[in-house]
Amino acid sequence: MNPYYLATILFSDLCLKELFNGKIYGQENIPRSGPFIVAPNHLSHLDPPFISAAFQKRELMFLGRKTLFKPGFWNWLLSHINVIPVDKENAADISAIRKALTLLKNGFGLVIFPEGTRSPDGNFGVAQAGIGFLACKSQVPVIPVRIFGTYKILRKYTTFPDIRQSASIVIGNPLLPEEYDRFREERYLSTADYILERIKQIPEPHRKARGIF
């Protein structure tokens, strides 16, 4: 496993569990081998590192906006922790698509946020066709994941996290190709909509209030 990515996992796991009282559910649904797509909702900049902590037994690759790769530290960091730049202004970013499909073919797990961007208000956004395209082309299992609480910890357009808040990550049952790839009209967008709907159906786990034992 990439040592920089491994360090990210360890640090993210520590922050999730110790700083934000984080809980992870459904890790038994993570494939032990072979390629798969991880499809989480997107609430905060904290989501990618917390996903890596939840899937720590498998090395993941992430699709990220090209604009995140700013010269200097961020470009170096993202390049070393398995983030693939995607040009969102170019819907047909062939190089990123080819790389994503190659990674899946080689047995990696690939993280794609169906909504394409963080929620501005904590609610679900609209599914983008990209995840539908990659899922249908690769024919690999899709793992729906629902993240709870990270919007309250670090909202869009804010800088400092609220450590009074807590988070939960729930990993759902894998969706197989025969389940998600069954639409004739608008195949890729319909598949993306279906995946996002399955994420919405994941219930928030019951947990005790923070500080109560």
N, CA, C and O of each residue as an XYZ file, in Angstrom:
852
protein
N       0.851     -1.197      0.000
C       0.000      0.000      0.000
C       0.882      1.242      0.000
O       1.899      1.292      0.692
N       0.489      2.232     -0.774
C       1.187      3.510     -0.831
C       1.417      4.041      0.584
O       0.450      4.241      1.320
N       2.687      4.279      0.991
C       2.944      4.709      2.375
C       2.309      6.043      2.733
O       1.911      6.246      3.880
N       2.210      6.946      1.784
C       1.562      8.232      2.048
C       0.061      8.017      2.292
O      -0.540      8.645      3.164
N      -0.516      7.122      1.506
C      -1.938      6.814      1.685
C      -2.170      6.109      3.012
O      -3.156      6.376      3.698
N      -1.264      5.212      3.373
C      -1.380      4.510      4.654
C      -1.327      5.495      5.816
O      -2.087      5.367      6.776
N      -0.437      6.471      5.732
C      -0.347      7.498      6.782
C      -1.647      8.299      6.854
O      -2.101      8.665      7.938
N      -2.241      8.569      5.687
C      -3.515      9.294      5.646
C      -4.608      8.502      6.340
O      -5.413      9.065      7.083
N      -4.640      7.191      6.097
C      -5.640      6.330      6.737
C      -5.512      6.391      8.253
O      -6.501      6.591      8.957
N      -4.303      6.221      8.748
C      -4.081      6.182     10.195
C      -4.467      7.504     10.840
O      -5.106      7.522     11.893
N      -4.081      8.612     10.212
C      -4.408      9.930     10.766
C      -5.913     10.187     10.699
O      -6.497     10.700     11.653
N      -6.541      9.834      9.578
C      -7.981     10.055      9.410
C      -8.782      9.209     10.391
O      -9.771      9.676     10.955
N      -8.354      7.965     10.594
C      -9.039      7.079     11.526
C      -8.967      7.628     12.946
O      -9.944      7.573     13.692
N      -7.800      8.159     13.314
C      -7.627      8.751     14.641
C      -8.530      9.961     14.821
O      -9.183     10.102     15.855
N      -8.572     10.842     13.813
C      -9.415     12.040     13.901
C     -10.894     11.662     13.960
O     -11.649     12.198     14.771
N     -11.299     10.735     13.096
C     -12.706     10.344     13.044
C     -13.181      9.792     14.382
O     -14.233     10.190     14.882
N     -12.412      8.878     14.962
C     -12.872      8.173     16.152
C     -12.610      8.930     17.449
O     -13.426      8.882     18.369
N     -11.489      9.622     17.531
C     -11.128     10.277     18.782
C     -11.580     11.736     18.855
O     -12.032     12.203     19.900
N     -11.451     12.444     17.738
C     -11.785     13.867     17.758
C     -13.271     14.113     17.511
O     -13.860     15.031     18.083
N     -13.879     13.277     16.645
C     -15.284     13.495     16.273
C     -16.190     12.341     16.668
O     -17.300     12.213     16.152
N     -15.721     11.503     17.580
C     -16.549     10.412     18.110
C     -17.175      9.600     16.981
O     -18.332      9.188     17.068
N     -16.405      9.374     15.926
C     -16.922      8.732     14.733
C     -17.179      7.248     14.880
O     -16.451      6.542     15.578
N     -18.228      6.781     14.211
C     -18.578      5.371     14.190
C     -18.667      4.905     12.738
O     -19.122      5.639     11.861
N     -18.228      3.681     12.508
C     -18.276      3.097     11.168
C     -19.117      1.832     11.232
O     -18.906      0.978     12.093
N     -20.064      1.719     10.323
C     -20.956      0.561     10.293
C     -20.894     -0.102      8.917
O     -20.719      0.573      7.902
N     -21.038     -1.415      8.891
C     -21.158     -2.135      7.627
C     -19.854     -2.508      6.960
O     -19.841     -2.771      5.757
N     -18.741     -2.541      7.703
C     -17.465     -2.879      7.072
C     -17.433     -4.304      6.536
O     -16.567     -4.643      5.729
N     -18.366     -5.138      6.975
C     -18.455     -6.490      6.432
C     -18.914     -6.485      4.972
O     -18.819     -7.504      4.289
N     -19.410     -5.343      4.493
C     -19.858     -5.233      3.100
C     -18.738     -4.849      2.142
O     -18.965     -4.760      0.935
N     -17.540     -4.622      2.655
C     -16.396     -4.267      1.807
C     -15.844     -5.524      1.147
O     -15.499     -6.474      1.849
N     -15.749     -5.558     -0.167
C     -15.177     -6.738     -0.835
C     -13.731     -6.983     -0.385
O     -12.943     -6.046     -0.254
N     -13.404     -8.230     -0.155
C     -12.056     -8.563      0.280
C     -11.048     -8.494     -0.857
O      -9.854     -8.300     -0.628
N     -11.530     -8.652     -2.069
C     -10.650     -8.593     -3.231
C     -11.455     -8.130     -4.436
O     -12.685     -8.092     -4.403
N     -10.743     -7.781     -5.493
C     -11.402     -7.379     -6.729
C     -11.799     -5.920     -6.753
O     -11.796     -5.254     -5.718
N     -12.140     -5.418     -7.929
C     -12.488     -3.999     -8.090
C     -13.898     -3.679     -7.612
O     -14.767     -4.550     -7.578
N     -14.109     -2.433     -7.247
C     -15.438     -1.960     -6.867
C     -15.435     -0.441     -6.885
O     -14.380      0.192     -6.846
N     -16.621      0.128     -6.943
C     -16.796      1.580     -6.876
C     -17.447      1.920     -5.543
O     -18.443      1.305     -5.162
N     -16.891      2.892     -4.836
C     -17.478      3.401     -3.601
C     -18.265      4.664     -3.955
O     -17.718      5.599     -4.538
N     -19.549      4.685     -3.601
C     -20.425      5.800     -3.961
C     -20.999      6.449     -2.706
O     -22.048      6.020     -2.225
N     -20.333      7.482     -2.158
C     -20.850      8.157     -0.962
C     -21.559      9.470     -1.297
O     -21.325     10.070     -2.346
N     -22.432      9.901     -0.384
C     -22.930     11.274     -0.463
C     -21.786     12.209     -0.068
O     -20.784     11.770      0.497
N     -21.941     13.497     -0.369
C     -20.816     14.417     -0.168
C     -21.272     15.654      0.598
O     -22.047     16.465      0.089
N     -20.779     15.786      1.832
C     -21.192     16.873      2.713
C     -20.065     17.827      3.092
O     -20.320     18.969      3.473
N     -18.808     17.360      2.988
C     -17.703     18.115      3.572
C     -16.372     17.683      2.976
O     -16.261     16.605      2.392
N     -15.357     18.541      3.133
C     -13.993     18.169      2.753
C     -13.489     16.987      3.588
O     -12.522     16.328      3.206
N     -14.129     16.721      4.707
C     -13.715     15.611      5.561
C     -14.139     14.251      5.006
O     -13.625     13.220      5.440
N     -15.054     14.239      4.067
C     -15.595     12.972      3.575
C     -14.536     12.052      2.966
O     -14.491     10.877      3.330
N     -13.674     12.534      2.048
C     -12.690     11.615      1.462
C     -11.758     10.958      2.488
O     -11.592      9.739      2.445
N     -11.137     11.720      3.417
C     -10.279     11.026      4.391
C     -11.048     10.091      5.308
O     -10.518      9.053      5.703
N     -12.276     10.429      5.653
C     -13.058      9.535      6.516
C     -13.468      8.268      5.762
O     -13.569      7.197      6.362
N     -13.704      8.381      4.460
C     -13.989      7.192      3.651
C     -12.759      6.279      3.615
O     -12.883      5.057      3.701
N     -11.587      6.874      3.488
C     -10.368      6.060      3.480
C     -10.203      5.326      4.800
O      -9.718      4.195      4.821
N     -10.599      5.954      5.903
C     -10.522      5.303      7.214
C     -11.537      4.165      7.314
O     -11.237      3.119      7.888
N     -12.726      4.359      6.764
C     -13.762      3.334      6.821
C     -13.405      2.106      5.989
O     -13.781      0.983      6.328
N     -12.668      2.333      4.887
C     -12.267      1.243      3.985
C     -10.786      0.918      4.150
O     -10.120      0.569      3.175
N     -10.266      1.025      5.364
C      -8.829      0.968      5.558
C      -8.174     -0.349      5.169
O      -6.956     -0.389      4.995
N      -8.942     -1.431      5.024
C      -8.351     -2.702      4.629
C      -8.134     -2.801      3.116
O      -7.485     -3.731      2.636
N      -8.678     -1.841      2.375
C      -8.504     -1.801      0.921
C      -7.957     -0.436      0.509
O      -8.420      0.594      0.999
N      -6.997     -0.429     -0.370
C      -6.460      0.834     -0.869
C      -7.414      1.399     -1.914
O      -7.779      0.714     -2.870
N      -7.812      2.644     -1.724
C      -8.770      3.293     -2.608
C      -8.109      4.357     -3.469
O      -7.085      4.933     -3.101
N      -8.717      4.605     -4.619
C      -8.343      5.716     -5.478
C      -9.530      6.684     -5.513
O     -10.683      6.256     -5.454
N      -9.252      7.973     -5.607
C     -10.306      8.988     -5.556
C     -10.288      9.839     -6.825
O      -9.223     10.177     -7.342
N     -11.470     10.177     -7.316
C     -11.583     11.165     -8.373
C     -11.802     12.525     -7.723
O     -12.717     12.687     -6.915
N     -10.970     13.499     -8.069
C     -11.076     14.820     -7.456
C     -10.987     15.932     -8.484
O     -10.352     15.775     -9.527
N     -11.614     17.039     -8.192
C     -11.599     18.179     -9.112
C     -10.170     18.639     -9.402
O      -9.337     18.730     -8.500
N      -9.908     18.921    -10.660
C      -8.584     19.369    -11.078
C      -8.188     20.665    -10.381
O      -7.005     20.913    -10.146
N      -9.182     21.493    -10.049
C      -8.907     22.783     -9.411
C      -8.346     22.621     -7.991
O      -7.790     23.568     -7.435
N      -8.489     21.426     -7.403
C      -7.916     21.188     -6.078
C      -6.395     21.074     -6.133
O      -5.713     21.274     -5.127
N      -5.872     20.751     -7.310
C      -4.437     20.539     -7.479
C      -3.731     21.881     -7.689
O      -3.286     22.203     -8.790
N      -3.645     22.643     -6.613
C      -2.998     23.950     -6.681
C      -1.488     23.781     -6.558
O      -1.020     22.876     -5.867
N      -0.724     24.644     -7.223
C       0.740     24.519     -7.201
C       1.287     24.511     -5.779
O       0.787     25.215     -4.902
N       2.319     23.706     -5.568
C       2.939     23.638     -4.251
C       2.472     22.449     -3.447
O       2.382     21.333     -3.959
N       2.170     22.695     -2.162
C       1.875     21.608     -1.222
C       0.688     20.764     -1.649
O       0.774     19.536     -1.628
N      -0.435     21.395     -2.043
C      -1.639     20.632     -2.343
C      -1.458     19.729     -3.548
O      -1.945     18.599     -3.563
N      -0.757     20.227     -4.559
C      -0.488     19.393     -5.725
C       0.342     18.171     -5.333
O       0.068     17.053     -5.769
N       1.363     18.405     -4.500
C       2.217     17.299     -4.044
C       1.423     16.300     -3.201
O       1.519     15.090     -3.406
N       0.635     16.818     -2.249
C      -0.107     15.939     -1.341
C      -1.124     15.087     -2.097
O      -1.126     13.863     -1.967
N      -1.982     15.723     -2.883
C      -3.029     14.982     -3.577
C      -2.445     13.955     -4.537
O      -3.002     12.870     -4.703
N      -1.339     14.291     -5.160
C      -0.691     13.363     -6.087
C      -0.145     12.134     -5.379
O       0.030     11.084     -5.998
N       0.125     12.261     -4.073
C       0.718     11.162     -3.308
C      -0.305     10.359     -2.507
O       0.045      9.339     -1.912
N      -1.568     10.804     -2.482
C      -2.564     10.060     -1.691
C      -3.721      9.558     -2.568
O      -4.879      9.516     -2.153
N      -3.353      9.183     -3.791
C      -4.274      8.448     -4.672
C      -5.444      9.262     -5.205
O      -6.526      8.712     -5.415
N      -5.254     10.555     -5.427
C      -6.314     11.380     -6.003
C      -6.028     11.604     -7.485
O      -4.932     12.021     -7.859
N      -7.025     11.321     -8.323
C      -6.912     11.485     -9.770
C      -7.601     12.783    -10.170
O      -8.795     12.936     -9.912
N      -6.890     13.726    -10.793
C      -7.538     14.994    -11.179
C      -8.525     14.810    -12.321
O      -8.241     14.117    -13.298
N      -9.692     15.442    -12.185
C     -10.722     15.396    -13.215
C     -11.095     16.834    -13.585
O     -11.370     17.659    -12.714
N     -11.099     17.114    -14.868
C     -11.475     18.440    -15.354
C     -12.995     18.515    -15.443
O     -13.582     18.034    -16.412
N     -13.636     19.111    -14.446
C     -15.108     19.169    -14.417
C     -15.672     20.083    -15.504
O     -16.843     19.976    -15.867
N     -14.832     20.978    -16.019
C     -15.295     21.857    -17.088
C     -15.359     21.111    -18.415
O     -16.002     21.561    -19.363
N     -14.684     19.966    -18.471
C     -14.666     19.157    -19.682
C     -15.365     17.841    -19.401
O     -14.767     16.932    -18.825
N     -16.630     17.725    -19.800
C     -17.425     16.532    -19.506
C     -16.792     15.266    -20.072
O     -17.010     14.172    -19.550
N     -16.011     15.412    -21.133
C     -15.361     14.251    -21.750
C     -13.862     14.278    -21.457
O     -13.041     14.314    -22.373
N     -13.519     14.262    -20.178
C     -12.107     14.220    -19.774
C     -11.607     12.792    -19.992
O     -11.627     11.963    -19.082
N     -11.156     12.524    -21.225
C     -10.816     11.166    -21.631
C      -9.698     10.566    -20.793
O      -9.753      9.388    -20.442
N      -8.680     11.364    -20.466
C      -7.538     10.827    -19.717
C      -7.964     10.337    -18.334
O      -7.522      9.274    -17.897
N      -8.813     11.092    -17.643
C      -9.274     10.687    -16.310
C     -10.176      9.455    -16.404
O     -10.095      8.555    -15.568
N     -11.032      9.418    -17.422
C     -11.931      8.278    -17.604
C     -11.131      7.013    -17.871
O     -11.405      5.965    -17.286
N     -10.150      7.107    -18.745
C      -9.315      5.952    -19.060
C      -8.553      5.467    -17.832
O      -8.453      4.265    -17.587
N      -8.019      6.407    -17.069
C      -7.269      6.024    -15.874
C      -8.177      5.348    -14.857
O      -7.787      4.360    -14.236
N      -9.384      5.873    -14.685
C     -10.334      5.294    -13.738
C     -10.693      3.869    -14.138
O     -10.717      2.974    -13.293
N     -10.973      3.653    -15.422
C     -11.327      2.318    -15.896
C     -10.151      1.354    -15.780
O     -10.336      0.174    -15.482
N      -8.947      1.856    -16.014
C      -7.753      1.014    -15.878
C      -7.546      0.590    -14.432
O      -7.203     -0.561    -14.163
N      -7.749      1.504    -13.514
C      -7.604      1.180    -12.096
C      -8.608      0.118    -11.668
O      -8.269     -0.794    -10.914
N      -9.832      0.234    -12.144
C     -10.845     -0.773    -11.834
C     -10.465     -2.117    -12.451
O     -10.623     -3.163    -11.821
N      -9.971     -2.084    -13.664
C      -9.554     -3.313    -14.325
C      -8.428     -3.993    -13.557
O      -8.310     -5.219    -13.567
N      -7.603     -3.190    -12.893
C      -6.465     -3.724    -12.127
C      -6.819     -4.084    -10.692
O      -5.938     -4.435     -9.908
N      -8.104     -3.999    -10.338
C      -8.545     -4.505     -9.048
C      -8.653     -3.505     -7.916
O      -8.831     -3.906     -6.766
N      -8.551     -2.204     -8.206
C      -8.633     -1.188     -7.156
C     -10.090     -0.854     -6.819
O     -11.011     -1.148     -7.580
N     -10.259     -0.236     -5.659
C     -11.521      0.396     -5.315
C     -11.444      1.857     -5.727
O     -10.424      2.509     -5.500
N     -12.498      2.378     -6.326
C     -12.505      3.746     -6.834
C     -13.650      4.523     -6.187
O     -14.801      4.088     -6.235
N     -13.341      5.668     -5.585
C     -14.350      6.489     -4.910
C     -14.854      7.576     -5.857
O     -14.076      8.373     -6.381
N     -16.169      7.591     -6.064
C     -16.801      8.608     -6.901
C     -18.014      9.147     -6.147
O     -18.885      8.374     -5.749
N     -18.079     10.445     -5.950
C     -19.244     11.060     -5.312
C     -20.311     11.286     -6.384
O     -20.102     12.097     -7.287
N     -21.447     10.593     -6.308
C     -22.476     10.703     -7.356
C     -22.950     12.123     -7.624
O     -23.299     12.461     -8.756
N     -22.965     12.963     -6.578
C     -23.455     14.336     -6.749
C     -22.407     15.246     -7.375
O     -22.728     16.334     -7.855
N     -21.153     14.801     -7.370
C     -20.096     15.548     -8.030
C     -19.506     16.700     -7.241
O     -18.426     17.186     -7.579
N     -20.184     17.145     -6.205
C     -19.694     18.266     -5.404
C     -20.307     18.205     -4.017
O     -21.254     17.456     -3.778
N     -19.760     18.997     -3.103
C     -20.285     19.015     -1.733
C     -21.642     19.700     -1.658
O     -21.932     20.626     -2.415
N     -22.460     19.228     -0.735
C     -23.765     19.838     -0.513
C     -23.589     21.206      0.144
O     -22.818     21.333      1.095
N     -24.293     22.234     -0.346
C     -24.202     23.556      0.273
C     -25.070     23.702      1.526
O     -24.894     24.641      2.303
N     -26.010     22.765      1.716
C     -26.961     22.908      2.825
C     -27.182     21.631      3.628
O     -28.060     21.591      4.490
N     -26.396     20.583      3.357
C     -26.547     19.333      4.089
C     -27.536     18.362      3.478
O     -27.657     17.225      3.935
N     -28.254     18.806      2.436
C     -29.222     17.944      1.765
C     -28.589     17.278      0.541
O     -27.508     17.667      0.100
N     -29.272     16.280      0.007
C     -28.780     15.611     -1.186
C     -28.893     16.523     -2.399
O     -29.827     17.315     -2.523
N     -27.918     16.390     -3.287
C     -27.953     17.114     -4.544
C     -28.506     16.227     -5.653
O     -29.263     15.289     -5.397
N     -28.118     16.537     -6.884
C     -28.575     15.796     -8.056
C     -27.463     14.891     -8.547
O     -26.308     15.312     -8.617
N     -27.790     13.663     -8.885
C     -26.796     12.717     -9.380
C     -26.278     13.155    -10.744
O     -27.034     13.645    -11.583
N     -24.973     12.969    -10.952
C     -24.344     13.248    -12.232
C     -24.107     11.930    -12.981
O     -23.920     10.883    -12.360
N     -24.117     11.988    -14.294
C     -24.054     10.768    -15.100
C     -22.701     10.060    -15.020
O     -22.602      8.888    -15.381
N     -21.665     10.747    -14.556
C     -20.319     10.161    -14.556
C     -20.218      8.828    -13.846
O     -19.608      7.893    -14.366
N     -20.810      8.727    -12.662
C     -20.717      7.463    -11.933
C     -21.493      6.365    -12.658
O     -21.094      5.201    -12.633
N     -22.592      6.731    -13.300
C     -23.346      5.757    -14.073
C     -22.534      5.230    -15.242
O     -22.561      4.036    -15.539
N     -21.813      6.122    -15.902
C     -20.978      5.719    -17.032
C     -19.889      4.750    -16.594
O     -19.706      3.700    -17.210
N     -19.163      5.096    -15.532
C     -18.065      4.242    -15.079
C     -18.567      2.903    -14.548
O     -17.930      1.870    -14.754
N     -19.703      2.923    -13.869
C     -20.258      1.671    -13.346
C     -20.684      0.752    -14.491
O     -20.365     -0.437    -14.489
N     -21.403      1.305    -15.467
C     -21.893      0.485    -16.572
C     -20.757     -0.013    -17.458
O     -20.810     -1.133    -17.966
N     -19.738      0.809    -17.644
C     -18.612      0.399    -18.479
C     -17.737     -0.643    -17.786
O     -17.226     -1.552    -18.439
N     -17.563     -0.521    -16.490
C     -16.671     -1.437    -15.764
C     -17.373     -2.701    -15.296
O     -16.740     -3.748    -15.153
N     -18.688     -2.610    -15.054
C     -19.480     -3.758    -14.577
C     -18.927     -4.323    -13.262
O     -18.836     -5.539    -13.093
N     -18.564     -3.440    -12.343
C     -18.056     -3.860    -11.039
C     -19.109     -3.558     -9.975
O     -20.008     -2.753    -10.218
N     -19.017     -4.184     -8.806
C     -19.950     -3.857     -7.721
C     -19.839     -2.383     -7.316
O     -18.750     -1.810     -7.322
N     -20.955     -1.793     -6.972
C     -20.998     -0.420     -6.468
C     -21.417     -0.477     -5.002
O     -22.446     -1.065     -4.671
N     -20.623      0.133     -4.127
C     -20.898      0.124     -2.694
C     -21.506      1.469     -2.292
O     -20.781      2.462     -2.228
N     -22.808      1.532     -2.019
C     -23.394      2.799     -1.561
C     -22.979      3.091     -0.120
O     -23.002      2.199      0.729
N     -22.607      4.313      0.147
C     -22.159      4.713      1.484
C     -22.862      6.005      1.864
O     -22.912      6.947      1.073
N     -23.398      6.049      3.063
C     -24.017      7.295      3.529
C     -23.230      7.845      4.704
O     -22.963      7.150      5.685
N     -22.873      9.097      4.577
C     -22.113      9.806      5.600
C     -23.057     10.721      6.369
O     -23.840     11.463      5.777
N     -22.972     10.661      7.679
C     -23.796     11.505      8.545
C     -22.890     12.395      9.395
O     -21.876     11.932      9.918
N     -23.252     13.664      9.532
C     -22.612     14.527     10.517
C     -21.482     15.396     10.035
O     -21.187     16.404     10.677
N     -20.827     15.058      8.928
C     -19.662     15.853      8.531
C     -20.042     17.259      8.075
O     -19.220     18.174      8.128
N     -21.284     17.431      7.627
C     -21.721     18.784      7.244
C     -21.704     19.718      8.445
O     -21.343     20.889      8.323
N     -22.097     19.196      9.611
C     -22.095     20.023     10.816
C     -20.684     20.259     11.339
O     -20.415     21.272     11.985
N     -19.785     19.318     11.057
C     -18.401     19.467     11.522
C     -17.657     20.512     10.698
O     -17.002     21.397     11.249
N     -17.762     20.403      9.384
C     -17.046     21.333      8.501
C     -17.897     21.596      7.265
O     -17.850     20.847      6.289
N     -18.668     22.664      7.325
C     -19.580     22.998      6.236
C     -18.828     23.616      5.063
O     -17.695     24.082      5.190
N     -19.497     23.601      3.927
C     -18.935     24.258      2.753
C     -18.763     25.747      3.035
O     -19.631     26.384      3.633
N     -17.635     26.287      2.597
C     -17.270     27.695      2.766
C     -16.839     28.032      4.200
O     -16.714     29.208      4.541
N     -16.612     27.018      5.041
C     -16.061     27.276      6.374
C     -14.644     26.718      6.437
O     -14.252     25.890      5.614
N     -13.885     27.181      7.421
C     -12.466     26.822      7.508
C     -12.148     25.911      8.672
O     -11.346     24.988      8.533
N     -12.763     26.154      9.821
C     -12.396     25.421     11.025
C     -13.484     24.435     11.433
O     -14.664     24.783     11.424
N     -13.104     23.215     11.789
C     -14.090     22.197     12.173
C     -14.679     22.459     13.554
O     -14.033     23.046     14.422
N     -15.909     22.014     13.738
C     -16.595     22.111     15.022
C     -16.437     20.769     15.728
O     -17.124     19.805     15.392
N     -15.539     20.704     16.701
C     -15.236     19.424     17.355
C     -16.327     18.994     18.339
O     -16.212     17.940     18.963
N     -17.376     19.796     18.480
C     -18.499     19.390     19.330
C     -19.410     18.401     18.612
O     -20.232     17.733     19.238
N     -19.255     18.315     17.297
C     -20.115     17.465     16.482
C     -19.515     16.070     16.316
O     -18.324     15.868     16.554
N     -20.340     15.119     15.909
C     -19.878     13.753     15.681
C     -20.297     13.292     14.289
O     -21.119     13.928     13.630
N     -19.717     12.179     13.855
C     -19.975     11.681     12.509
C     -20.213     10.178     12.524
O     -19.784      9.476     13.441
N     -20.901      9.695     11.498
C     -21.106      8.262     11.303
C     -20.972      7.954      9.820
O     -21.350      8.760      8.969
N     -20.435      6.788      9.523
C     -20.335      6.319      8.143
C     -20.977      4.942      8.076
O     -20.606      4.040      8.827
N     -21.945      4.782      7.172
C     -22.645      3.510      7.031
C     -22.391      2.958      5.628
O     -22.725      3.597      4.631
N     -21.806      1.781      5.562
C     -21.472      1.134      4.296
C     -22.592      0.154      3.954
O     -22.839     -0.797      4.696
N     -23.261      0.387      2.844
C     -24.397     -0.438      2.460
C     -24.008     -1.701      1.717
O     -22.832     -1.936      1.441
N     -25.004     -2.509      1.396
C     -24.780     -3.740      0.641
C     -24.350     -3.413     -0.781
O     -24.857     -2.460     -1.373
N     -23.424     -4.186     -1.339
C     -22.983     -3.950     -2.724
C     -24.133     -4.067     -3.724
O     -25.002     -4.930     -3.601
N     -24.115     -3.182     -4.709
C     -25.060     -3.247     -5.823
C     -24.340     -3.920     -6.989
O     -23.283     -3.453     -7.412
N     -24.897     -5.006     -7.509
C     -24.282     -5.728     -8.607
C     -24.768     -5.182     -9.951
O     -25.829     -4.561    -10.013
N     -24.011     -5.403    -11.020
C     -24.366     -4.836    -12.327
C     -25.788     -5.154    -12.780
O     -26.461     -4.300    -13.358
N     -26.250     -6.385    -12.519
C     -27.592     -6.741    -12.966
C     -28.676     -5.941    -12.242
O     -29.822     -5.899    -12.690
N     -28.313     -5.308    -11.124
C     -29.276     -4.478    -10.398
C     -29.250     -3.036    -10.873
O     -30.305     -2.440    -11.093
N     -28.041     -2.455    -11.037
C     -27.980     -1.037    -11.377
C     -27.963     -0.780    -12.890
O     -28.374      0.296    -13.325
N     -27.505     -1.728    -13.690
C     -27.410     -1.506    -15.131
C     -28.581     -2.197    -15.837
O     -28.406     -3.237    -16.471
N     -29.760     -1.615    -15.722
C     -30.960     -2.232    -16.299
C     -31.877     -1.192    -16.947
O     -33.075     -1.420    -17.116
N     -31.295     -0.054    -17.302
C     -32.104      1.029    -17.863
C     -31.800      1.191    -19.356
O     -30.638      1.237    -19.758
N     -32.825      1.275    -20.149
C     -32.652      1.423    -21.591
C     -32.542      2.892    -21.992
O     -31.721      3.250    -22.837
N     -33.363      3.732    -21.391
C     -33.345      5.152    -21.717
C     -32.437      5.901    -20.748
O     -32.482      5.685    -19.537
N     -31.615      6.784    -21.301
C     -30.664      7.563    -20.495
C     -29.927      6.634    -19.522
O     -29.932      6.845    -18.309
N     -29.309      5.625    -20.077
C     -28.696      4.542    -19.286
C     -27.808      5.051    -18.163
O     -27.968      4.632    -17.016
N     -26.881      5.940    -18.467
C     -25.895      6.365    -17.465
C     -26.506      7.260    -16.397
O     -26.216      7.097    -15.212
N     -27.350      8.204    -16.808
C     -27.980      9.092    -15.830
C     -28.973      8.318    -14.962
O     -29.061      8.556    -13.758
N     -29.721      7.394    -15.570
C     -30.679      6.591    -14.800
C     -29.951      5.715    -13.788
O     -30.423      5.528    -12.666
N     -28.800      5.179    -14.189
C     -27.992      4.379    -13.262
C     -27.501      5.240    -12.108
O     -27.554      4.821    -10.952
N     -27.018      6.453    -12.420
C     -26.553      7.365    -11.373
C     -27.686      7.718    -10.414
O     -27.484      7.747     -9.200
N     -28.868      7.983    -10.948
C     -30.027      8.295    -10.108
C     -30.361      7.126     -9.185
O     -30.678      7.318     -8.011
N     -30.286      5.923     -9.725
C     -30.602      4.732     -8.930
C     -29.598      4.568     -7.790
O     -29.980      4.274     -6.657
N     -28.324      4.758     -8.091
C     -27.285      4.625     -7.062
C     -27.503      5.655     -5.954
O     -27.428      5.324     -4.770
N     -27.773      6.906     -6.341
C     -27.994      7.951     -5.337
C     -29.225      7.633     -4.493
O     -29.234      7.882     -3.288
N     -30.258      7.085     -5.120
C     -31.460      6.727     -4.375
C     -31.166      5.643     -3.346
O     -31.714      5.666     -2.244
N     -30.309      4.703     -3.699
C     -29.942      3.654     -2.750
C     -29.139      4.217     -1.576
O     -29.238      3.715     -0.456
N     -28.351      5.250     -1.832
C     -27.634      5.919     -0.738
C     -28.630      6.590      0.210
O     -28.494      6.500      1.430
N     -29.625      7.259     -0.359
C     -30.644      7.942      0.444
C     -31.402      6.973      1.346
O     -31.863      7.356      2.422
N     -31.533      5.726      0.913
C     -32.310      4.745      1.661
C     -31.551      4.173      2.862
O     -32.141      3.477      3.688
N     -30.263      4.457      2.965
C     -29.489      3.962      4.106
C     -29.871      4.766      5.346
O     -29.678      5.982      5.361
N     -30.405      4.127      6.386
C     -30.856      4.878      7.570
C     -29.696      5.257      8.481
O     -28.662      4.590      8.520
N     -29.896      6.335      9.202
C     -28.895      6.732     10.189
C     -28.920      5.749     11.345
O     -29.990      5.440     11.868
N     -27.760      5.252     11.751
C     -27.736      4.268     12.840
C     -28.099      4.894     14.168
O     -27.818      6.066     14.420
N     -28.730      4.092     15.015
C     -29.064      4.569     16.354
C     -27.796      4.585     17.189
O     -27.059      3.599     17.222
N     -27.538      5.690     17.859
C     -26.353      5.791     18.706
C     -26.663      6.688     19.889
O     -27.543      7.546     19.824
N     -25.940      6.479     20.951
C     -26.116      7.310     22.136
C     -25.598      8.702     21.886
O     -24.680      8.907     21.092
N     -26.191      9.653     22.566
C     -25.718     11.033     22.456
C     -24.301     11.130     22.973
O     -23.903     10.396     23.878
N     -23.549     12.036     22.397
C     -22.152     12.188     22.789
C     -22.044     12.582     24.238
O     -22.749     13.475     24.707
N     -21.153     11.909     24.949
C     -20.921     12.217     26.349
C     -21.810     11.481     27.303
O     -21.670     11.641     28.516
N     -22.742     10.658     26.793
C     -23.640      9.880     27.653
C     -23.241      8.419     27.588
O     -23.102      7.875     26.492
N     -23.056      7.776     28.707
C     -22.573      6.381     28.722
C     -23.570      5.500     29.458
O     -23.354      4.294     29.583
